[in-house]
Amino acid sequence: MFLNVQFCMIFLVSHVYGYLFPIEPRGPLQGQEWPPGSPWPLPFSWTSTEQLVTFDTATFRIVKNFTGTCEPIDFAIQKYNQGFLFPVYGNGNSSSDPSLPVVAELVVTLSDNEQQNECLQYPKLSDDPETHEHYDLGISVTDNTAIATLEATTVWGALRGIETFSQLIWPNDDYEGQEETHFFANITEIHDKPRFSHRGLMIDSARHYLPERIFYEILDGMMYNKLNVLHWHIVDDQSFPLVSLKFPELSAKGAYNDKAIYTPEAVQRVINGARLRGIRVILEFDTPGHTHGFGRAFPELLTPCYGDGPSGSPDAPNFPEHAGRENLDPTQNYTYNFMREFFTEIAQNVTRDSFIHLGIDEVYMGCWDPSHNPVIADFMIKNGYTDLHQVQEHYTLRHIEMVKSLGLTPISWQDPLDSNVTLDKDVVIQAWKDWGHPWDVQFKVRITDEEKSRILGGEACIWSEFVDKTNIVSRIFPFVSAIGERLWTFDMGIEDMDAANARRRLDQHRCRTLRRGLPVQPILPGYCGRWETENRRRRR
């Protein structure tokens, strides 16, 4: 089952690579002060000395020690080599510090050559996340020669290690300004692995349409936080932007307009962009509720509601309980046949993941109430049902079995369990009914080892009633970072769980992400170094 964590407004004190402004006279900031180049999320094992190395930004490169193409690693090497390691601003002058050993390259090694086969594969859910994304990273000096090495078991572990290496590098970002910028790292040894295999972010493209370019910004931010699942809530009552080749009417009548759509090719581009970053994409098609998007093109799929009672007319709303039609109609075979054809297309031509999210939440029971709806009443009598939740179970079990027959593993929100629907153990349940909390409360969530045995991981979820392309990235980041650390980092003690100790390291990460070109939301007064006041060349 998923541990689900949700968003609310989050506030914390801002600390950056050099300047932190506490509000006088309220005293010093609480919590630990971290040295520059402190990684996020916190690694499993991290030792560092005060001895420094430096970089020649004109010649340093990340390289792999094996021949041949490896798309995800090649993508990461190109992305980080082109500006993420050494953000350029001001006059653009940078050089190595002549007094220190110079790191010439980071050598990336896959410990099992067979794992190179994963270079062309799609990332899967691992039964052993500690091995699947494990990596060893070291920066050392021998005879005044600096060496940086990264060894990983898999391609996906190598991606996580490259990100951590990039975070260890920091500039002499003095506000007084130097003629040239130097970049440094400390002598460091890291052995790292994630605690959970599913570390996700759910986004919603139905309430507000999100242009394709926004997905790549979000995926970049996820990569910087070692999140590995994009849960895409792609359709809902408000719009149906996915283009179905089998049922083109769905988007033709359900999308906001003929531009606010996702063609199969666009979905595949997003999925492949995610794969290159070591991220899976799980699509969600919520039924039997949240289906007005289906109903605009195929109204006969939805249950006629009797707002005036059984003696009244169908298609009669009873606001705010229900509209004239709600929920897929569980009483007719047409509904199940349609859904089989639709999900067959999804399984064969759209998704690449073995999991599919079926929603199954927030059924509008007022429309199905047998005391008001004679169609549902007759259906219950015919099937010997005495409780309305048995109707929900009828739809749920039939729908789940159909999806499983297509070779997909279903995920459901927790609602069927709340309604006493009995589900097979191979159905993944995502718990969501909890209040959103500030990041520091979420950061303190503790999961025991016994609980961990029943949990695949967790997600941050952001629905888009009040979010669109103008603000979604800044709403997500850096707050999702706190959730990312709780899902990656093992509970190592009270200090590790203390939000006051983590907040300054989180602010370092916020400034780091800002320098990489993402519009990350500011938190409280602070300063991200010369980046904020000098012209810089933006590299993406």
N, C-alpha and C positions, 0 to 999 in steps of 0.2 A: 504494500500500500504506500501511497505517496504521502509524505508530510508536506502539506501545502502551506505556503506563506504568502501573505497578500500585502498590498501597498497601502500606505497612508502618508500624510505629510510627515517628513522627517527632518529633524534639525540637529546639527552638531557643530562643534567649534572647529574652525578651519585652521589647519596647519599645513605649511607648504615647505618647499625646499629652501628655507631660510628665514621666512618672515611670518610671524604669528602675532596677531594683535588682540590680546585679552582686553576685556572691557574694564577699564579702571573705574573705581578702586576696588573691584570685587576680588582681587587676589589672583594667584597663579592658576593656570589651567590644571585640571585634575588628570591623572593618568600618566602613563609612561611616554617619554619622549624617545622617538625612534631615530636612528641614524639615517642619513640619505641612502637610497638604494635598498630600502626595506621592502621585501616582496609581499604581494597580496594575491591569492590567499596565503596564509601562513603555511610554510612547508612542514612536512612531517618531522624532518630533522634538518636543522640549519645552524651551522657554526660559521662564525666570521671573525676575522682579526682586524686590527686597525691598520695593517699593512696594505698599501694601495698599489694598484696597477693603473696604467693609462692606455689610451687608444689613439691610434692614428686614424682619424675618421675618413681619410681619403683612401686608405688601403685595407682597413679591416673588413673581413668578410666572414659570414657563416658559411661553412662548407659541409658536405656529407662525405663520408669516407667510403662510399660504395658507388659503383657506376650505374648508369641507367637512369631512367626517369622515375621519379616518385612524386606524383602530382601534389599531394598535400604538403610534403616537406619542401619541394621546390617552390610552391606558392608561398610558404612561410618564409623561406630564405629570401626570396625576392622582396616580400613585403617589409620584413624587418631591416634588410640591408638598405632599402630605399627610404631611409629617414626615421624609422621608428626607434632605432638604437641611438641616433644622435640627432635630435631635433635641431634644426637650423633656424636662427633668428638673428636679429641685429644685422651686423655687416656680413654675417655668414662666415667669418673667419674662425677656424678651430684647428687645433693641433694637439699633438701629444705633449704631455708634460716631460721635458727632457731629463728631469731628475728621477723618473720612475721607469720600471720595466714596462715594455709595450706589449700588449696582447695583439698578436697578428691575426688570429682567426679563432673561431669556435668550431670544433670538429664534432659533427653529429654522427653517432654510431648506433646502428640497430644491432643489439646483442645476438639476435637470432636472425640469420640471413633469410630464413623462410618467411619471416614477418614482412619482408619486402613485397610479398604477394598482396599485402593489405593496401599497397599504394594505389591500386585500381579499385579497391572495394569501398563499400559504404560502411561507415562506423555502426557497429551493432551494440546492443545492450550486453554487457559482460557479466558473467556469473562471478568473476573475480576482479573487481575494479582495481584492487591494490596492485595486481600484476599488469592488468590491461593498460593502465595509464601511468605506470611507475617509470621514474627516470632518476638518474644520478648525474649531478652537475658539479663541476669543480673548476675553480680558478686558483691556480697555484703559481709559485715562482721557484725555479731551480737554476742555480748559477746565473742569476740575474735575467733569466729567460722566463717570460710569463706564458702560461699555457692555460687554455680554456677547453674543457671537454664535456661532452654531453653523451651519455649512453642511456638508451631506452630499450625496453623489451619490444615495443610496438611503435608503429608510425604515430599513433595517437599520443603515446607517452612522449615521443620526441617533440610533438607540437607543444605540449604543456611545458616541457623543459626549455624550449626556445623562448617562450613567453617569460618564464621566470628569469632566464639569463638577461633578457632585455630590461627587466625591472631592477637588476643589480647595478646598472650603469647610471651614473648621475653626473651633472655638470657643476662646474664652479660658478654657480648662478648668482653671483653677488650683485645686489642692487647698485653698488657703487660702480660696477662695470669694469671689466678688463678689456684690453685691446683684443685678446683672443680668448675663446672658450676652450677649456680643457674638459675632457670626460674621464671619469674615474670609476673604478670598482674596487671593492675590498677583496682580499684573499678570502675565499668562501668555499664551503663544502656543503652540498645539499643532497639529501636522499628523500625523495618525495613520492607520495602516492595518495590517491583520493580515498575518502571514507565511503562515499556512495557512488554507485554507477550511474544514477539518473540525477543530473543537476540541471534543472530546466528553467526556462522562461516562457510563459504563455503570453501571446499577444493576440489582439482581436482586430481583425480587418473588416468586420461587418458593420459595426456601429459607425465607424469612419473608415473610408478607404485609405489604405497606405500605399503610396507609390513604391515600385519595386526597389528604387535606390535606397529607401529607408530600411529595407530588410538587410541590406549589406552593411549599413551603419550599425544596426542592432547586432548583427552577427559578429562584426568586428569587436564591439563592446563585450559580447559574450565570450569571445576568444580571450580577451584580456583578463577575464575573471574565471577562466577555466570552466565555464558552463558548457554543457555538451548536448543539450536537447532544446530545440525550438518547438514549442507546442503552439501550433497555428490554428486558432479558433477562426476559421476562414469564412463561415456563413452564419447567419442568424435571422431573426425576424426582420431586421432593418434592411438587409440587402443580401443578395446572393451573387457575389462577384466572380465565382469560379465558373469558367466556361466548360460546360459538358458537351462533348461531341455527340453523345448518345441523346441527350436532352438539351439542345441548344436554347430552348425556350426559358430554361431556368435563369440564365444570366441575361437573356434578351429582355425578360420581363421583371427580373428580380434585382439586377444591378442598379445602382444609382443612375448610371448612364452608360453609353457604349464604350467609354474610355475607362471607367472605373471597374475594370475587370482583370482577372488573372487567367490568361490562356494556359493550356497545358504546357506550352513551351516556357512561359514565364515561371510557372511553378517548378519546372525541372531546373531552370537556371538558379532559382533560390535554393533548391535542394542540393544542387551541385556546389553552389557557393558555400553552403553550410558544410558539406562534406570536406571541402578543402580546408576548412577551419576545425575539423574534427567534431562537427556538430550534426546530430540527427535531427530530422524534421518529422514530427508526428502531427498529422492533420486531424482536425476535429470536425465532425458533422453531427451536430446535436439534434437528436430526436427522442421522443415523439413531440416534446415541446420545443419552443424556439424555432418553429418551422413555417412561419409566414413567408420566409424566403422561398421555400418550396411551393407554398400555396398560391403565390401570385401567378405562377405559370400553370399550376395544376391544383386548382381549388378543391377538386374532388378527393385529393389526398387527405384533406383536413376534416375533422369531426364537426358536423353541424351542431351548433349550440342552441339550446332552447332557453333563452333568457326569460321568457314569460311562463316557463313551466311546461309540463308534458302536454297540456292542452293547447299550447301556443304553437307558433310557427318556428321552423328551423331557421338557422342563420340569424338568430336574434341575440344581440349582445346584452351583457349585463355588467356594465363597467362599474368598478374596476376589476371585477372577478374574471371576466373573459370577454373576448370579442365575439363576432358572429360565428366564427369558426376558430377552433383551437386544436392543437395536438394532431398528430397523424391519427387517422381513423383506424383503431385496432380491430374493427369488426369485419372488415372486408379483405379478401385475398388480394385485391388490386394494390393495396398499400404495400403488402409484403413483396409482391412481385416487382413493383416499381423499385422498391429499395434494393432488392437483389440485383436488378439490372444496373442501378446507379452505383452501388458499391462494387460490382464486378468491374465497372469501368475504372473506379478509383484504384482497386487492387491491381489491375492489369496495366494501366496506362498513366497513373498519376503518382501515387505514393511509392516510395522505395523502402519504407520502413516496415518491419514486421508487425508493428503496433498501429492500431487505429483507435482514435478516441470517439466514442459514441455519445458522449454527453449524458443523456437519460436523466436530466435534472429538471427540476421546477416544472413538473407536469401541472397543467391548469385543471385541477380536479373539479372546479366549479362547472366546467363544460361537460365533464364525464359523469357528473352526479346523477345516479339513476333515478332519483326522485324528481329530477327536472328533465332528463334526457331519455325519451322512450326507446331510442335506438340502443343506447348502452344498457338500459334495463332489460330489453329483450335479449341482448347478447349475454348478459350475466345469467339469465334464466336458462338459456340454451346450453351454457357451459357449466351450470351448477355452481356459479360463483355467488357468494353471499357478502363479499366485502369488495369495495371499489379497488383496493390495492391488488386484488387478484387480477383485475383488468390490466393494471400496470405490469404485473408479473407476466401476464399472457404476452403482451407486446415485447417486453424486455427479453424474455427467454427466447422467443422466436427470432427476434432480431439478432441477438447475440449468436445463436446457433448458425444463422445464415452467414454472419460475418466470419465466424470460425471456419465454416465450410469453404471459404475463399482463401484460407491459409493465413488469415490475420489474427493477431491476438488483441482482443478488445480491452479497452480501458473505459471505465465509467466513473462519473462523479459519484459521491457517496449516497445519493438520494435513494436508489433502490434498496440499499441496506436499511436506511431509515424507515422505509415502508415495508420492511420484513420480507423483501424479495430474496429468495434463496438463490445464490449465484455459485457457479462452479469455482473452484479454487484457482483456475487458470485465468479468471477475469481479474484484471488489475483495478483496484479501487483508488480513486484520488479523493482524499478528504479536503473539503474546502470551506465548510461552514464554521468559520471562526472570524472574530473581529480582526481587522487590520491593525497592526501595531507599528510604532516607530521602529527604526532600524535597530536601536540599541536593545529593545525588548526582544526582537527576533534574534538578535545576535546571541542572546543568553539561552536560547533553546538548547536543551540537553537531551540527547537520545542515548539511552543505555545500550550496552551490547546486546542485551536480550531483546530489546525493542528493535534494534537494527536488523536482527535476523528476519523480521517481518516487513521491513521497509526497503523499497528499491531506491528511494531518494526523495527529492522534493522539487518544488517549483516556486518561483515568484510569478504572480499572475497580475496582469494589468488589462482590465477591460477598457473599452475606448468610448464610452458615452461622452466623456469630456477630454478625449485625447485624439489627436490626429497628427499629420506629418509635421505640424509646427512645433509640437512639444513632446512627442512621445519619447524621443531619445533622452532629453533632459529629465523627463519624469522617471525614466528607468534607471539612469546612471547618475551618480555612483551608488544609489541606494541598494540596487540589486547585488552590489559587491558584498554587502554584509551577509546576504543569504548564500551567495556563492562560497564564502569562506566557511560558513557553518556546514555546508554540504561537502566541501573538500577536506577540511582540516579535522583531524582527530581531536577529541576532547583530551587535552593534556594537563588540565588543571584549572584552578579558579582564575589564574592570571590570564590564561588563554581565552576564557569566556568573558572577561571583563571588558565591557564596551568602552569605558574610559581609557583603558590601556590601548585599545585598538583605534580610537578615533583619529589620532594624529597619523598613524600609518595609513588609514583610509584616505585622509586628505592628501597624503603624498600620492596615493594611487589616483585620486581625482585629478590632481595637477598633471600627472603623467598621461592620463587619458586625454585630458584637454589638449596637451601638446601634440597629441597624435591626430587631432583634427575633429574629434567628436564634441558636440556642443553639450558638455557635461555640466549639470546644474551646479552653481555655487552653493555653498552651504552656510557659512557665516563669514564675516569680514576676514580677509586674508589676502595673500599675495603669492602668485605662482611664478615669481621670479621675472627675469627680463622678458620672458614670453609675453607678459601682459602689456608692456609699455613700448616695445620695439617692434618694428616691422620684421616679419619673418617669412621665410619661404615655406609654404605648407606642402607637405608631401603625403600623399595618400596611396 
